[in-house]
Amino acid sequence: MIIGRWKMDDKKLELSEDFINSIRDLNALCSQQEDSAVAMLYRLMFRHERNIDILDSYADRIFDALWGFGGEYAEEDYRNYLQYLKAVVPEEYESHKNMFEEDLKMLQDENIEEDE
């Protein structure tokens, strides 16, 4: 059964119900993984973790969610992480902030191009 259709330059791409369900399930899994990473990152911050490798292993999943692979609060959560770095691991703050701002700018530029 075909339930999705997509037109690309006068060519039709038909998507099966199984494919669409697989994508839906994958999105749900990504969202759950991001929720788990967020919870663990906040737990680590609550415990005043200073090991940047451990912190980044969870923060990177949140950072990926900025690109649409996860939750709607990814930007807010990553900003909270930056504030934590500024207070507890200040030597790491500037590089993380710059990376975050560069990616946000790329995202905004990409969204502007899509709107045109």
Secondary structure, DSSP 4 states (H G I P E B T S, - for coil): -EEEEEEETTEEEEEEHHHHHHHHHHHHHHHHHHHHHHHHHHHHHHTT---HHHHHHHHHHHHHIIIIIS-TTHHHHHHHHHHHHHHH-HHHHHHHHHHHHHHHHHHHHHHHHHH-
